Amino acid sequence: MADATPATPSHHRILGAALVSHLPGARRSPLALEQAPNGLFLLWLAYMGLLAFGALLLWRAGAWHRLVAADPTGLTVIIVLLFTGCSLWAGRRAWTLGLQRQQLDGLLARPGLVSPNKEHWSAEYMHGCAQPGADQNTWMQILGERAHGPHEMAWWLNGIQLKLGLLGKVIGFSILALQLGQMESFDASQSAQLLKNLTGGLGIALLTTVTGLTGNILLGLQLMRLDRFADALVADTLAATPPATQALAGAPHGDRPPGP
């Protein structure tokens, strides 16, 4: 009996897609606002406006000052700066994906006007597949890399926020443990100072963890919409590729049809 074929990355992706497709709302298409010109960027802009308004309210309440003063490690400031930088990149990426969507819509409205333009991902894919002897799988990988490749670093930085929060938690509890280890005897007259020192370590642990979790969730929402929009862009590009082009790209020996 022949051995079972080992699982490949393609099989894992197919299995993952099958599992995700059964989640609630997983098959929902991009929002109607996202389909409008620069709609994804406008949606990101509205989202950042809400976050900026919330940050302004926290600043007026003095929460930012207390947050910085309560964390001598500076990890909360690093997390906030990292979140701000990644969010600005997400806005720039939303603008880029929106332009690619407009170019694809224009290409669908005028079929046949396909030029090998690297700035136009869909046109580059269609033109590449139309070449004699072209490998459609290779061009599909190029299209997927252009649409999703830069998102991998953003997701990695999003995870770094959470790790920095956990690092602050470890530092805070380490400070708390050191304070407890330095106690030789309990003196009621020093209880106020002791509680202050213990609360400082506990505050570092909690504040950095909360900041890391909040930044991870808020940035993850932006990256999820970017991934979903990029998925729709790739899917529409593949669906718009003429069947003759797909058959030509799938020929193993140039323009010769597959045979024995």
C-alpha positions as protocol buffer text, in pm:
chain_id: "A"
residue {
  index: 1
  type: MET
  ca { x: 0 y: 0 z: 0 }
}
residue {
  index: 2
  type: ALA
  ca { x: 135 y: 341 z: -93 }
}
residue {
  index: 3
  type: ASP
  ca { x: 227 y: 573 z: 189 }
}
residue {
  index: 4
  type: ALA
  ca { x: 6 y: 869 z: 261 }
}
residue {
  index: 5
  type: THR
  ca { x: 113 y: 1193 z: 100 }
}
residue {
  index: 6
  type: PRO
  ca { x: 275 y: 1419 z: 364 }
}
residue {
  index: 7
  type: ALA
  ca { x: 103 y: 1743 z: 447 }
}
residue {
  index: 8
  type: THR
  ca { x: 238 y: 2043 z: 261 }
}
residue {
  index: 9
  type: PRO
  ca { x: 199 y: 2415 z: 335 }
}
residue {
  index: 10
  type: SER
  ca { x: -72 y: 2425 z: 67 }
}
residue {
  index: 11
  type: HIS
  ca { x: -266 y: 2155 z: 251 }
}
residue {
  index: 12
  type: HIS
  ca { x: -232 y: 2347 z: 576 }
}
residue {
  index: 13
  type: ARG
  ca { x: -362 y: 2664 z: 410 }
}
residue {
  index: 14
  type: ILE
  ca { x: -656 y: 2478 z: 260 }
}
residue {
  index: 15
  type: LEU
  ca { x: -740 y: 2322 z: 596 }
}
residue {
  index: 16
  type: GLY
  ca { x: -710 y: 2657 z: 772 }
}
residue {
  index: 17
  type: ALA
  ca { x: -933 y: 2826 z: 516 }
}
residue {
  index: 18
  type: ALA
  ca { x: -1193 y: 2551 z: 557 }
}
residue {
  index: 19
  type: LEU
  ca { x: -1194 y: 2596 z: 934 }
}
residue {
  index: 20
  type: VAL
  ca { x: -1205 y: 2976 z: 922 }
}
residue {
  index: 21
  type: SER
  ca { x: -1490 y: 2973 z: 668 }
}
residue {
  index: 22
  type: HIS
  ca { x: -1718 y: 2821 z: 933 }
}
residue {
  index: 23
  type: LEU
  ca { x: -1659 y: 3106 z: 1180 }
}
residue {
  index: 24
  type: PRO
  ca { x: -1942 y: 3360 z: 1221 }
}
residue {
  index: 25
  type: GLY
  ca { x: -1897 y: 3644 z: 974 }
}
residue {
  index: 26
  type: ALA
  ca { x: -1587 y: 3492 z: 814 }
}
residue {
  index: 27
  type: ARG
  ca { x: -1743 y: 3485 z: 468 }
}
residue {
  index: 28
  type: ARG
  ca { x: -1866 y: 3843 z: 487 }
}
residue {
  index: 29
  type: SER
  ca { x: -1738 y: 4054 z: 200 }
}
residue {
  index: 30
  type: PRO
  ca { x: -1563 y: 4387 z: 259 }
}
residue {
  index: 31
  type: LEU
  ca { x: -1785 y: 4668 z: 379 }
}
residue {
  index: 32
  type: ALA
  ca { x: -1961 y: 4883 z: 123 }
}
residue {
  index: 33
  type: LEU
  ca { x: -1758 y: 5183 z: 240 }
}
residue {
  index: 34
  type: GLU
  ca { x: -1437 y: 4996 z: 164 }
}
residue {
  index: 35
  type: GLN
  ca { x: -1546 y: 4940 z: -196 }
}
residue {
  index: 36
  type: ALA
  ca { x: -1577 y: 5316 z: -253 }
}
residue {
  index: 37
  type: PRO
  ca { x: -1275 y: 5512 z: -379 }
}
residue {
  index: 38
  type: ASN
  ca { x: -1023 y: 5525 z: -93 }
}
residue {
  index: 39
  type: GLY
  ca { x: -1292 y: 5370 z: 125 }
}
residue {
  index: 40
  type: LEU
  ca { x: -1048 y: 5157 z: 325 }
}
residue {
  index: 41
  type: PHE
  ca { x: -837 y: 5462 z: 403 }
}
residue {
  index: 42
  type: LEU
  ca { x: -1144 y: 5662 z: 505 }
}
residue {
  index: 43
  type: LEU
  ca { x: -1251 y: 5380 z: 735 }
}
residue {
  index: 44
  type: TRP
  ca { x: -904 y: 5375 z: 891 }
}
residue {
  index: 45
  type: LEU
  ca { x: -914 y: 5754 z: 926 }
}
residue {
  index: 46
  type: ALA
  ca { x: -1248 y: 5737 z: 1112 }
}
residue {
  index: 47
  type: TYR
  ca { x: -1110 y: 5462 z: 1337 }
}
residue {
  index: 48
  type: MET
  ca { x: -801 y: 5668 z: 1421 }
}
residue {
  index: 49
  type: GLY
  ca { x: -1023 y: 5968 z: 1485 }
}
residue {
  index: 50
  type: LEU
  ca { x: -1206 y: 5772 z: 1753 }
}
residue {
  index: 51
  type: LEU
  ca { x: -878 y: 5663 z: 1908 }
}
residue {
  index: 52
  type: ALA
  ca { x: -744 y: 6019 z: 1901 }
}
residue {
  index: 53
  type: PHE
  ca { x: -1061 y: 6144 z: 2069 }
}
residue {
  index: 54
  type: GLY
  ca { x: -1027 y: 5881 z: 2340 }
}
residue {
  index: 55
  type: ALA
  ca { x: -660 y: 5971 z: 2388 }
}
residue {
  index: 56
  type: LEU
  ca { x: -758 y: 6338 z: 2425 }
}
residue {
  index: 57
  type: LEU
  ca { x: -1010 y: 6251 z: 2693 }
}
residue {
  index: 58
  type: LEU
  ca { x: -747 y: 6050 z: 2881 }
}
residue {
  index: 59
  type: TRP
  ca { x: -504 y: 6340 z: 2855 }
}
residue {
  index: 60
  type: ARG
  ca { x: -759 y: 6586 z: 2994 }
}
residue {
  index: 61
  type: ALA
  ca { x: -822 y: 6347 z: 3281 }
}
residue {
  index: 62
  type: GLY
  ca { x: -447 y: 6327 z: 3354 }
}
residue {
  index: 63
  type: ALA
  ca { x: -427 y: 5956 z: 3281 }
}
residue {
  index: 64
  type: TRP
  ca { x: -127 y: 5983 z: 3049 }
}
residue {
  index: 65
  type: HIS
  ca { x: 78 y: 6172 z: 3306 }
}
residue {
  index: 66
  type: ARG
  ca { x: 0 y: 5920 z: 3576 }
}
residue {
  index: 67
  type: LEU
  ca { x: 73 y: 5634 z: 3338 }
}
residue {
  index: 68
  type: VAL
  ca { x: 421 y: 5767 z: 3258 }
}
residue {
  index: 69
  type: ALA
  ca { x: 496 y: 5855 z: 3619 }
}
residue {
  index: 70
  type: ALA
  ca { x: 391 y: 5513 z: 3748 }
}
residue {
  index: 71
  type: ASP
  ca { x: 617 y: 5323 z: 3506 }
}
residue {
  index: 72
  type: PRO
  ca { x: 987 y: 5400 z: 3559 }
}
residue {
  index: 73
  type: THR
  ca { x: 1084 y: 5131 z: 3306 }
}
residue {
  index: 74
  type: GLY
  ca { x: 938 y: 5330 z: 3017 }
}
residue {
  index: 75
  type: LEU
  ca { x: 783 y: 5020 z: 2859 }
}
residue {
  index: 76
  type: THR
  ca { x: 440 y: 5180 z: 2840 }
}
residue {
  index: 77
  type: VAL
  ca { x: 583 y: 5471 z: 2641 }
}
residue {
  index: 78
  type: ILE
  ca { x: 759 y: 5227 z: 2405 }
}
residue {
  index: 79
  type: ILE
  ca { x: 434 y: 5034 z: 2354 }
}
residue {
  index: 80
  type: VAL
  ca { x: 239 y: 5353 z: 2279 }
}
residue {
  index: 81
  type: LEU
  ca { x: 503 y: 5474 z: 2032 }
}
residue {
  index: 82
  type: LEU
  ca { x: 514 y: 5133 z: 1866 }
}
residue {
  index: 83
  type: PHE
  ca { x: 136 y: 5131 z: 1833 }
}
residue {
  index: 84
  type: THR
  ca { x: 135 y: 5482 z: 1687 }
}
residue {
  index: 85
  type: GLY
  ca { x: 402 y: 5398 z: 1430 }
}
residue {
  index: 86
  type: CYS
  ca { x: 232 y: 5075 z: 1322 }
}
residue {
  index: 87
  type: SER
  ca { x: -104 y: 5251 z: 1298 }
}
residue {
  index: 88
  type: LEU
  ca { x: 42 y: 5518 z: 1070 }
}
residue {
  index: 89
  type: TRP
  ca { x: 190 y: 5242 z: 855 }
}
residue {
  index: 90
  type: ALA
  ca { x: -152 y: 5074 z: 845 }
}
residue {
  index: 91
  type: GLY
  ca { x: -302 y: 5398 z: 715 }
}
residue {
  index: 92
  type: ARG
  ca { x: -40 y: 5420 z: 442 }
}
residue {
  index: 93
  type: ARG
  ca { x: -102 y: 5057 z: 354 }
}
residue {
  index: 94
  type: ALA
  ca { x: -478 y: 5118 z: 342 }
}
residue {
  index: 95
  type: TRP
  ca { x: -416 y: 5398 z: 92 }
}
residue {
  index: 96
  type: THR
  ca { x: -197 y: 5170 z: -122 }
}
residue {
  index: 97
  type: LEU
  ca { x: -452 y: 4888 z: -123 }
}
residue {
  index: 98
  type: GLY
  ca { x: -726 y: 5136 z: -210 }
}
residue {
  index: 99
  type: LEU
  ca { x: -530 y: 5255 z: -512 }
}
residue {
  index: 100
  type: GLN
  ca { x: -476 y: 4896 z: -624 }
}
residue {
  index: 101
  type: ARG
  ca { x: -850 y: 4836 z: -593 }
}
residue {
  index: 102
  type: GLN
  ca { x: -926 y: 5139 z: -809 }
}
residue {
  index: 103
  type: GLN
  ca { x: -679 y: 5020 z: -1071 }
}
residue {
  index: 104
  type: LEU
  ca { x: -837 y: 4675 z: -1072 }
}
residue {
  index: 105
  type: ASP
  ca { x: -1185 y: 4823 z: -1112 }
}
residue {
  index: 106
  type: GLY
  ca { x: -1059 y: 5033 z: -1402 }
}
residue {
  index: 107
  type: LEU
  ca { x: -903 y: 4725 z: -1558 }
}
residue {
  index: 108
  type: LEU
  ca { x: -1230 y: 4534 z: -1526 }
}
residue {
  index: 109
  type: ALA
  ca { x: -1416 y: 4824 z: -1687 }
}
residue {
  index: 110
  type: ARG
  ca { x: -1172 y: 4823 z: -1983 }
}
residue {
  index: 111
  type: PRO
  ca { x: -1072 y: 4461 z: -2041 }
}
residue {
  index: 112
  type: GLY
  ca { x: -785 y: 4415 z: -2281 }
}
residue {
  index: 113
  type: LEU
  ca { x: -584 y: 4716 z: -2163 }
}
residue {
  index: 114
  type: VAL
  ca { x: -331 y: 4512 z: -1966 }
}
residue {
  index: 115
  type: SER
  ca { x: 23 y: 4641 z: -1944 }
}
residue {
  index: 116
  type: PRO
  ca { x: 324 y: 4497 z: -1755 }
}
residue {
  index: 117
  type: ASN
  ca { x: 320 y: 4761 z: -1483 }
}
residue {
  index: 118
  type: LYS
  ca { x: 478 y: 4657 z: -1152 }
}
residue {
  index: 119
  type: GLU
  ca { x: 286 y: 4931 z: -975 }
}
residue {
  index: 120
  type: HIS
  ca { x: -39 y: 4766 z: -1082 }
}
residue {
  index: 121
  type: TRP
  ca { x: -41 y: 4424 z: -919 }
}
residue {
  index: 122
  type: SER
  ca { x: -345 y: 4286 z: -1103 }
}
residue {
  index: 123
  type: ALA
  ca { x: -223 y: 4401 z: -1444 }
}
residue {
  index: 124
  type: GLU
  ca { x: 121 y: 4257 z: -1372 }
}
residue {
  index: 125
  type: TYR
  ca { x: -35 y: 3923 z: -1281 }
}
residue {
  index: 126
  type: MET
  ca { x: -259 y: 3908 z: -1589 }
}
residue {
  index: 127
  type: HIS
  ca { x: 20 y: 4015 z: -1824 }
}
residue {
  index: 128
  type: GLY
  ca { x: 260 y: 3765 z: -1670 }
}
residue {
  index: 129
  type: CYS
  ca { x: 14 y: 3476 z: -1701 }
}
residue {
  index: 130
  type: ALA
  ca { x: -51 y: 3568 z: -2065 }
}
residue {
  index: 131
  type: GLN
  ca { x: 311 y: 3513 z: -2162 }
}
residue {
  index: 132
  type: PRO
  ca { x: 392 y: 3187 z: -2346 }
}
residue {
  index: 133
  type: GLY
  ca { x: 519 y: 2923 z: -2103 }
}
residue {
  index: 134
  type: ALA
  ca { x: 425 y: 3129 z: -1798 }
}
residue {
  index: 135
  type: ASP
  ca { x: 380 y: 2952 z: -1466 }
}
residue {
  index: 136
  type: GLN
  ca { x: 56 y: 3070 z: -1310 }
}
residue {
  index: 137
  type: ASN
  ca { x: 155 y: 2941 z: -966 }
}
residue {
  index: 138
  type: THR
  ca { x: 465 y: 3160 z: -969 }
}
residue {
  index: 139
  type: TRP
  ca { x: 269 y: 3469 z: -1067 }
}
residue {
  index: 140
  type: MET
  ca { x: 7 y: 3385 z: -807 }
}
residue {
  index: 141
  type: GLN
  ca { x: 277 y: 3377 z: -542 }
}
residue {
  index: 142
  type: ILE
  ca { x: 407 y: 3713 z: -663 }
}
residue {
  index: 143
  type: LEU
  ca { x: 57 y: 3860 z: -643 }
}
residue {
  index: 144
  type: GLY
  ca { x: 7 y: 3719 z: -293 }
}
residue {
  index: 145
  type: GLU
  ca { x: 344 y: 3855 z: -181 }
}
residue {
  index: 146
  type: ARG
  ca { x: 263 y: 4204 z: -303 }
}
residue {
  index: 147
  type: ALA
  ca { x: -80 y: 4197 z: -137 }
}
residue {
  index: 148
  type: HIS
  ca { x: 8 y: 4026 z: 194 }
}
residue {
  index: 149
  type: GLY
  ca { x: 387 y: 4023 z: 230 }
}
residue {
  index: 150
  type: PRO
  ca { x: 431 y: 4356 z: 414 }
}
residue {
  index: 151
  type: HIS
  ca { x: 158 y: 4260 z: 662 }
}
residue {
  index: 152
  type: GLU
  ca { x: 374 y: 3988 z: 818 }
}
residue {
  index: 153
  type: MET
  ca { x: 613 y: 4238 z: 978 }
}
residue {
  index: 154
  type: ALA
  ca { x: 318 y: 4442 z: 1107 }
}
residue {
  index: 155
  type: TRP
  ca { x: 169 y: 4131 z: 1269 }
}
residue {
  index: 156
  type: TRP
  ca { x: 508 y: 4054 z: 1424 }
}
residue {
  index: 157
  type: LEU
  ca { x: 530 y: 4405 z: 1571 }
}
residue {
  index: 158
  type: ASN
  ca { x: 175 y: 4364 z: 1695 }
}
residue {
  index: 159
  type: GLY
  ca { x: 288 y: 4058 z: 1889 }
}
residue {
  index: 160
  type: ILE
  ca { x: 588 y: 4253 z: 2023 }
}
residue {
  index: 161
  type: GLN
  ca { x: 345 y: 4488 z: 2200 }
}
residue {
  index: 162
  type: LEU
  ca { x: 200 y: 4197 z: 2392 }
}
residue {
  index: 163
  type: LYS
  ca { x: 546 y: 4061 z: 2473 }
}
residue {
  index: 164
  type: LEU
  ca { x: 658 y: 4401 z: 2603 }
}
residue {
  index: 165
  type: GLY
  ca { x: 353 y: 4408 z: 2826 }
}
residue {
  index: 166
  type: LEU
  ca { x: 440 y: 4064 z: 2963 }
}
residue {
  index: 167
  type: LEU
  ca { x: 801 y: 4177 z: 3010 }
}
residue {
  index: 168
  type: GLY
  ca { x: 678 y: 4468 z: 3220 }
}
residue {
  index: 169
  type: LYS
  ca { x: 468 y: 4226 z: 3421 }
}
residue {
  index: 170
  type: VAL
  ca { x: 775 y: 4014 z: 3494 }
}
residue {
  index: 171
  type: ILE
  ca { x: 977 y: 4322 z: 3591 }
}
residue {
  index: 172
  type: GLY
  ca { x: 702 y: 4448 z: 3816 }
}
residue {
  index: 173
  type: PHE
  ca { x: 663 y: 4121 z: 4002 }
}
residue {
  index: 174
  type: SER
  ca { x: 1042 y: 4093 z: 4025 }
}
residue {
  index: 175
  type: ILE
  ca { x: 1054 y: 4432 z: 4196 }
}
residue {
  index: 176
  type: LEU
  ca { x: 772 y: 4316 z: 4422 }
}
residue {
  index: 177
  type: ALA
  ca { x: 963 y: 3999 z: 4511 }
}
residue {
  index: 178
  type: LEU
  ca { x: 1283 y: 4192 z: 4582 }
}
residue {
  index: 179
  type: GLN
  ca { x: 1098 y: 4427 z: 4815 }
}
residue {
  index: 180
  type: LEU
  ca { x: 952 y: 4135 z: 5002 }
}
residue {
  index: 181
  type: GLY
  ca { x: 1292 y: 3966 z: 5021 }
}
residue {
  index: 182
  type: GLN
  ca { x: 1450 y: 4272 z: 5181 }
}
residue {
  index: 183
  type: MET
  ca { x: 1201 y: 4263 z: 5468 }
}
residue {
  index: 184
  type: GLU
  ca { x: 1378 y: 4139 z: 5780 }
}
residue {
  index: 185
  type: SER
  ca { x: 1104 y: 4228 z: 6022 }
}
residue {
  index: 186
  type: PHE
  ca { x: 766 y: 4396 z: 6007 }
}
residue {
  index: 187
  type: ASP
  ca { x: 754 y: 4736 z: 6170 }
}
residue {
  index: 188
  type: ALA
  ca { x: 417 y: 4904 z: 6197 }
}
residue {
  index: 189
  type: SER
  ca { x: 577 y: 5248 z: 6168 }
}
residue {
  index: 190
  type: GLN
  ca { x: 721 y: 5159 z: 5828 }
}
residue {
  index: 191
  type: SER
  ca { x: 405 y: 5002 z: 5688 }
}
residue {
  index: 192
  type: ALA
  ca { x: 318 y: 5308 z: 5478 }
}
residue {
  index: 193
  type: GLN
  ca { x: 657 y: 5312 z: 5305 }
}
residue {
  index: 194
  type: LEU
  ca { x: 648 y: 4936 z: 5260 }
}
residue {
  index: 195
  type: LEU
  ca { x: 305 y: 4946 z: 5096 }
}
residue {
  index: 196
  type: LYS
  ca { x: 423 y: 5224 z: 4868 }
}
residue {
  index: 197
  type: ASN
  ca { x: 719 y: 5018 z: 4748 }
}
residue {
  index: 198
  type: LEU
  ca { x: 508 y: 4708 z: 4698 }
}
residue {
  index: 199
  type: THR
  ca { x: 241 y: 4902 z: 4513 }
}
residue {
  index: 200
  type: GLY
  ca { x: 505 y: 5046 z: 4276 }
}
residue {
  index: 201
  type: GLY
  ca { x: 610 y: 4701 z: 4156 }
}
residue {
  index: 202
  type: LEU
  ca { x: 251 y: 4585 z: 4125 }
}
residue {
  index: 203
  type: GLY
  ca { x: 160 y: 4901 z: 3934 }
}
residue {
  index: 204
  type: ILE
  ca { x: 438 y: 4842 z: 3678 }
}
residue {
  index: 205
  type: ALA
  ca { x: 314 y: 4487 z: 3624 }
}
residue {
  index: 206
  type: LEU
  ca { x: -48 y: 4585 z: 3573 }
}
residue {
  index: 207
  type: LEU
  ca { x: 2 y: 4902 z: 3368 }
}
residue {
  index: 208
  type: THR
  ca { x: 242 y: 4751 z: 3117 }
}
residue {
  index: 209
  type: THR
  ca { x: 21 y: 4443 z: 3076 }
}
residue {
  index: 210
  type: VAL
  ca { x: -293 y: 4649 z: 3020 }
}
residue {
  index: 211
  type: THR
  ca { x: -115 y: 4881 z: 2775 }
}
residue {
  index: 212
  type: GLY
  ca { x: 30 y: 4589 z: 2579 }
}
residue {
  index: 213
  type: LEU
  ca { x: -304 y: 4409 z: 2560 }
}
residue {
  index: 214
  type: THR
  ca { x: -489 y: 4724 z: 2453 }
}
residue {
  index: 215
  type: GLY
  ca { x: -237 y: 4808 z: 2183 }
}
residue {
  index: 216
  type: ASN
  ca { x: -240 y: 4448 z: 2058 }
}
residue {
  index: 217
  type: ILE
  ca { x: -618 y: 4443 z: 2024 }
}
residue {
  index: 218
  type: LEU
  ca { x: -652 y: 4788 z: 1863 }
}
residue {
  index: 219
  type: LEU
  ca { x: -373 y: 4730 z: 1611 }
}
residue {
  index: 220
  type: GLY
  ca { x: -498 y: 4378 z: 1539 }
}
residue {
  index: 221
  type: LEU
  ca { x: -833 y: 4520 z: 1428 }
}
residue {
  index: 222
  type: GLN
  ca { x: -659 y: 4738 z: 1171 }
}
residue {
  index: 223
  type: LEU
  ca { x: -443 y: 4455 z: 1039 }
}
residue {
  index: 224
  type: MET
  ca { x: -742 y: 4222 z: 1011 }
}
residue {
  index: 225
  type: ARG
  ca { x: -924 y: 4465 z: 783 }
}
residue {
  index: 226
  type: LEU
  ca { x: -610 y: 4509 z: 572 }
}
residue {
  index: 227
  type: ASP
  ca { x: -578 y: 4131 z: 533 }
}
residue {
  index: 228
  type: ARG
  ca { x: -945 y: 4093 z: 446 }
}
residue {
  index: 229
  type: PHE
  ca { x: -925 y: 4370 z: 185 }
}
residue {
  index: 230
  type: ALA
  ca { x: -609 y: 4218 z: 37 }
}
residue {
  index: 231
  type: ASP
  ca { x: -781 y: 3877 z: 21 }
}
residue {
  index: 232
  type: ALA
  ca { x: -1071 y: 4028 z: -173 }
}
residue {
  index: 233
  type: LEU
  ca { x: -829 y: 4206 z: -408 }
}
residue {
  index: 234
  type: VAL
  ca { x: -643 y: 3884 z: -487 }
}
residue {
  index: 235
  type: ALA
  ca { x: -965 y: 3686 z: -528 }
}
residue {
  index: 236
  type: ASP
  ca { x: -1115 y: 3940 z: -769 }
}
residue {
  index: 237
  type: THR
  ca { x: -790 y: 3947 z: -967 }
}
residue {
  index: 238
  type: LEU
  ca { x: -791 y: 3569 z: -1004 }
}
residue {
  index: 239
  type: ALA
  ca { x: -1158 y: 3569 z: -1098 }
}
residue {
  index: 240
  type: ALA
  ca { x: -1100 y: 3839 z: -1362 }
}
residue {
  index: 241
  type: THR
  ca { x: -819 y: 3647 z: -1532 }
}
residue {
  index: 242
  type: PRO
  ca { x: -950 y: 3514 z: -1866 }
}
residue {
  index: 243
  type: PRO
  ca { x: -993 y: 3135 z: -1878 }
}
residue {
  index: 244
  type: ALA
  ca { x: -772 y: 3116 z: -2188 }
}
residue {
  index: 245
  type: THR
  ca { x: -494 y: 3287 z: -1997 }
}
residue {
  index: 246
  type: GLN
  ca { x: -529 y: 3042 z: -1708 }
}
residue {
  index: 247
  type: ALA
  ca { x: -516 y: 2744 z: -1944 }
}
residue {
  index: 248
  type: LEU
  ca { x: -210 y: 2885 z: -2119 }
}
residue {
  index: 249
  type: ALA
  ca { x: -35 y: 2948 z: -1790 }
}
residue {
  index: 250
  type: GLY
  ca { x: -108 y: 2596 z: -1676 }
}
residue {
  index: 251
  type: ALA
  ca { x: 53 y: 2433 z: -1983 }
}
residue {
  index: 252
  type: PRO
  ca { x: 368 y: 2250 z: -1870 }
}
residue {
  index: 253
  type: HIS
  ca { x: 561 y: 2304 z: -2196 }
}
residue {
  index: 254
  type: GLY
  ca { x: 493 y: 2656 z: -2315 }
}
residue {
  index: 255
  type: ASP
  ca { x: 203 y: 2678 z: -2554 }
}
residue {
  index: 256
  type: ARG
  ca { x: 173 y: 2300 z: -2600 }
}
residue {
  index: 257
  type: PRO
  ca { x: -138 y: 2147 z: -2444 }
}
residue {
  index: 258
  type: PRO
  ca { x: -84 y: 1894 z: -2166 }
}
residue {
  index: 259
  type: GLY
  ca { x: -63 y: 1539 z: -2291 }
}
residue {
  index: 260
  type: PRO
  ca { x: 93 y: 1201 z: -2225 }
}
